[in-house]
Amino acid sequence: MTDWRPVLAPAIVLRHDRARDADLLLLPERVVVLRGGAGTVVGLCDGIRSVRDIVDELAQRFPGAPVAIDVPAFLERLRNEGWLR
């Protein structure tokens, strides 16, 4: 899993909604509101960074946060939804 280089599926777009001050995933016929730091995590999913790279970067940005456990599980959930490939 740590070698996987996640990227948003082709029909999905990450946007920030200033009115809601929230990050959104725009899917065909659906909008998903991302809470907390989820938008930051998804924003790092560029198909170049591996899961390990994403975790390392977030660990530097947010020292002490449980990113090594939470981030891979979150990304896997998005993958299972078909939002990441």
LINHUPE-V929521 format. One record per helix or strand of 3 or more residues. SS is the DSSP state (helix for helix, strand for strand). FROM is the first residue (numbers start at 0). LEN is the number of residues. If there is no record, write none. Layout:
BEGIN
ss=SS from=FROM len=LEN
ss=SS from=FROM len=LEN
END
This chain:
BEGIN
ss=strand from=12 len=5
ss=strand from=21 len=6
ss=strand from=29 len=5
ss=helix from=37 len=6
ss=helix from=50 len=11
ss=helix from=66 len=15
END
